[in-house]
């Protein structure tokens, strides 16, 4: 939606007339944000669609450019929109990660018709540290397989993944070419349940470089303990996901 007529039509579809801004105490920039989010939820704006220019929104809605810019900047910070230098503002493409399903990264990416891949940073075998002994219920002297890689979706870095597996379950980290869960499945030890913890963190310079984002950018940190049916730990994975790419969703039911 880039030519003038389509852009004008899009402004009408999203914002209607200036009267679309409610006569309330709610700040105008928040009302504009709501209208943009409604347009996305209704499919008027879809993934990778361009927003009208700020000056056209301001002119149509009879508000200042400052108001429009603040509305858009907040939605960019929330990961709903993204700005591409010299190109404009676009609706972000999101990947839905269902936390109530025990899916691998590859399965999550394939579910949205993207190609999963990896760029390996390091992998190897070593003695379990005290932390790994505690998390994987190992004995001193036990060995683990460690894997650290950048996870890609259609050649774009979208996550970092540190995975640790007891060596008794997985002997050769260099045999992993794609999904770790696929390898564990083939060995008959794919986790069937997990304990997961989720929180927001800021990335340091090294991680920011791997993900091609500014230092200090917020990302979603997910820690997973994968378990067999008898509660035997089979993996401990720490992942950092781009917050502007992933939506983490869970289903809640009444007991």
C-alpha positions as CSV (number, residue, x, y, z in Angstrom):
1,X,0.0,0.0,0.0
2,X,2.4,2.7,-1.2
3,X,0.8,4.9,-3.9
4,X,-1.1,8.0,-2.9
5,X,-4.6,6.8,-3.6
6,X,-4.1,3.6,-1.6
7,X,-2.5,5.5,1.2
8,X,-5.4,7.9,1.4
9,X,-7.9,5.0,1.4
10,X,-5.9,3.3,4.2
11,X,-6.1,6.5,6.3
12,X,-9.9,6.5,5.9
13,X,-10.1,2.8,6.8
14,X,-8.0,3.1,9.9
15,X,-9.0,6.5,11.2
16,X,-12.2,7.5,9.5
17,X,-12.9,11.1,10.1
18,X,-11.4,13.3,12.9
19,X,-14.6,12.5,14.9
20,X,-13.1,9.0,15.3
21,X,-11.1,10.4,18.1
22,X,-13.3,10.1,21.1
23,X,-14.3,13.1,23.1
24,X,-12.7,12.0,26.4
25,X,-9.9,12.7,28.8
26,X,-7.8,10.0,27.1
27,X,-4.7,11.5,25.5
28,X,-4.9,11.8,21.7
29,X,-1.8,9.7,21.1
30,X,-3.3,6.8,23.1
31,X,-6.5,7.1,21.1
32,X,-4.5,6.9,17.9
33,X,-2.6,3.9,19.2
34,X,-6.0,2.2,19.9
35,X,-7.2,2.9,16.3
36,X,-4.0,1.4,14.8
37,X,-4.2,-1.7,17.0
38,X,-7.9,-2.1,16.1
39,X,-7.0,-1.9,12.4
40,X,-4.4,-4.6,12.9
41,X,-6.8,-6.9,14.8
42,X,-9.5,-6.4,12.2
43,X,-7.1,-7.2,9.3
44,X,-7.2,-3.8,7.8
45,X,-3.5,-3.6,8.5
46,X,-1.6,-6.9,8.1
47,X,1.9,-8.1,8.7
48,X,4.5,-6.0,6.7
49,X,1.8,-3.5,5.6
50,X,3.1,0.1,5.6
51,X,1.4,2.7,7.7
52,X,0.4,6.0,6.1
53,X,2.9,8.8,6.5
54,X,2.9,10.7,9.8
55,X,2.0,14.0,8.0
56,X,-1.0,12.4,6.3
57,X,-2.3,10.9,9.6
58,X,-1.8,14.3,11.3
59,X,-3.6,16.2,8.5
60,X,-6.5,13.8,8.3
61,X,-7.0,13.5,12.0
62,X,-6.3,17.2,12.7
63,X,-3.7,16.5,15.3
64,X,0.0,17.5,15.5
65,X,2.9,15.5,14.0
66,X,4.2,15.3,17.6
67,X,1.1,13.4,18.7
68,X,1.3,11.0,15.8
69,X,5.0,10.4,16.3
70,X,4.5,9.6,20.0
71,X,1.7,7.2,19.2
72,X,3.8,5.4,16.6
73,X,7.0,5.4,18.7
74,X,5.2,3.7,21.6
75,X,3.9,1.0,19.3
76,X,7.4,0.5,17.9
77,X,8.7,0.1,21.4
78,X,6.0,-2.4,22.1
79,X,7.0,-4.4,19.1
80,X,3.7,-3.9,17.3
81,X,5.3,-1.7,14.6
82,X,8.8,-1.5,13.1
83,X,10.5,1.3,11.4
84,X,12.8,0.8,8.4
85,X,15.2,3.6,7.6
86,X,14.2,5.4,4.4
87,X,11.2,3.1,3.9
88,X,8.6,4.0,6.6
89,X,6.7,2.3,9.4
90,X,5.4,-1.2,9.0
91,X,3.3,-3.8,10.9
92,X,5.6,-6.2,12.6
93,X,5.4,-9.9,11.6
94,X,4.9,-11.9,14.7
95,X,5.6,-15.5,15.6
96,X,3.2,-17.2,18.0
97,X,5.0,-19.4,20.5
98,X,2.4,-21.4,22.4
99,X,3.8,-22.1,25.9
100,X,1.2,-24.8,26.7
101,X,2.7,-26.9,23.8
102,X,6.1,-28.4,24.1
103,X,7.4,-27.4,20.7
104,X,10.9,-27.0,19.5
105,X,12.1,-23.8,18.0
106,X,12.1,-25.4,14.5
107,X,8.5,-26.5,15.0
108,X,7.4,-23.0,16.1
109,X,9.1,-21.4,13.0
110,X,7.8,-24.0,10.6
111,X,4.2,-23.4,11.9
112,X,4.3,-19.9,10.5
113,X,5.7,-21.0,7.1
114,X,9.2,-19.8,7.7
115,X,12.5,-21.7,7.3
116,X,14.4,-22.5,10.6
117,X,18.1,-22.6,10.6
118,X,21.1,-22.1,13.0
119,X,24.4,-20.4,13.2
120,X,26.6,-22.3,15.6
121,X,28.6,-20.4,18.1
122,X,30.0,-23.3,20.1
123,X,29.3,-26.9,21.1
124,X,31.1,-29.6,22.9
125,X,31.3,-32.1,25.8
126,X,32.5,-31.3,29.3
127,X,32.1,-32.1,32.9
128,X,28.9,-30.9,34.4
129,X,29.2,-27.7,36.5
130,X,27.6,-27.5,40.0
131,X,24.7,-25.6,38.4
132,X,24.2,-28.2,35.7
133,X,24.4,-31.0,38.3
134,X,21.6,-29.4,40.3
135,X,19.4,-28.6,37.3
136,X,19.8,-31.9,35.5
137,X,20.1,-34.0,38.7
138,X,23.5,-35.4,37.8
139,X,26.4,-36.8,39.8
140,X,29.8,-35.1,40.2
141,X,31.9,-36.3,37.3
142,X,29.0,-36.8,34.9
143,X,29.4,-35.2,31.5
144,X,27.1,-33.0,29.5
145,X,26.7,-31.9,25.9
146,X,26.5,-28.1,25.5
147,X,25.2,-26.3,22.5
148,X,25.1,-22.5,21.9
149,X,23.7,-21.2,18.6
150,X,21.9,-18.3,17.0
151,X,18.5,-19.4,15.8
152,X,17.3,-18.1,12.4
153,X,13.9,-17.6,10.7
154,X,14.2,-17.1,6.9
155,X,17.9,-16.2,7.5
156,X,17.1,-13.5,10.1
157,X,18.5,-14.0,13.6
158,X,15.6,-14.1,16.0
159,X,16.8,-16.0,19.1
160,X,19.8,-17.3,21.0
161,X,19.7,-20.8,22.4
162,X,21.9,-22.4,25.1
163,X,21.0,-26.1,25.4
164,X,22.6,-28.6,27.8
165,X,21.8,-32.3,27.7
166,X,23.3,-35.1,29.9
167,X,25.8,-37.0,27.7
168,X,24.1,-40.3,28.6
169,X,21.2,-39.1,26.5
170,X,23.1,-37.4,23.7
171,X,26.7,-38.3,23.0
172,X,27.7,-36.2,20.0
173,X,26.7,-32.5,19.7
174,X,28.1,-32.4,16.2
175,X,25.5,-34.8,15.1
176,X,22.8,-32.1,15.7
177,X,22.1,-30.4,12.3
178,X,18.7,-29.0,13.0
179,X,16.2,-29.5,15.8
180,X,17.5,-30.8,19.1
181,X,14.0,-32.2,19.9
182,X,14.1,-34.1,16.6
183,X,17.4,-35.7,17.7
184,X,16.0,-36.5,21.1
185,X,12.9,-37.9,19.5
186,X,14.9,-40.2,17.4
187,X,16.8,-41.4,20.5
188,X,13.4,-42.1,22.2
189,X,14.0,-39.4,24.9
190,X,12.1,-36.4,23.7
191,X,10.7,-34.4,26.7
192,X,7.0,-34.8,27.3
193,X,6.6,-32.0,29.8
194,X,8.6,-29.0,31.0
195,X,9.0,-26.4,33.6
196,X,9.4,-23.0,32.0
197,X,10.2,-19.5,33.3
198,X,9.8,-16.3,31.3
199,X,11.0,-12.8,31.9
200,X,12.3,-9.7,30.1
201,X,16.0,-8.9,30.1
202,X,18.4,-6.5,28.4
203,X,21.1,-7.9,26.1
204,X,24.8,-7.1,26.6
205,X,27.1,-6.2,23.7
206,X,28.0,-9.8,22.7
207,X,24.4,-11.0,22.6
208,X,23.3,-7.8,20.8
209,X,25.9,-8.5,18.1
210,X,24.7,-12.0,17.6
211,X,21.1,-10.8,17.2
212,X,21.9,-7.7,15.3
213,X,20.1,-5.3,17.7
214,X,21.3,-2.3,19.8
215,X,23.0,-3.0,23.1
216,X,20.6,-3.0,26.0
217,X,17.6,-3.9,23.8
218,X,14.9,-5.8,25.7
219,X,14.4,-9.5,24.8
220,X,12.4,-12.3,26.2
221,X,14.4,-14.8,28.3
222,X,12.9,-18.3,28.4
223,X,14.4,-21.0,30.7
224,X,13.1,-24.6,30.1
225,X,13.7,-27.8,32.0
226,X,12.5,-30.6,29.7
227,X,11.4,-33.8,31.5
228,X,10.6,-37.4,30.6
229,X,7.4,-39.0,31.9
230,X,9.0,-40.1,35.1
231,X,10.3,-36.5,35.7
232,X,13.9,-37.3,34.7
233,X,15.5,-34.1,33.4
234,X,16.7,-34.5,29.8
235,X,17.5,-30.9,28.8
236,X,18.1,-27.5,30.3
237,X,17.7,-24.7,27.7
238,X,18.1,-21.0,28.0
239,X,16.8,-18.9,25.1
240,X,16.7,-15.2,24.3
241,X,13.9,-14.3,21.9
242,X,13.4,-11.0,20.0
243,X,10.5,-9.3,21.7
244,X,9.4,-7.6,18.5
245,X,9.1,-11.0,16.7
246,X,7.5,-13.4,19.2
247,X,4.2,-13.5,21.0
248,X,4.1,-16.0,23.8
249,X,0.6,-17.4,24.3
250,X,-0.9,-19.8,26.8
251,X,-4.3,-21.3,27.3
252,X,-5.8,-20.9,30.8
253,X,-8.8,-23.0,31.9
254,X,-10.8,-23.0,35.1
255,X,-9.8,-26.0,37.4
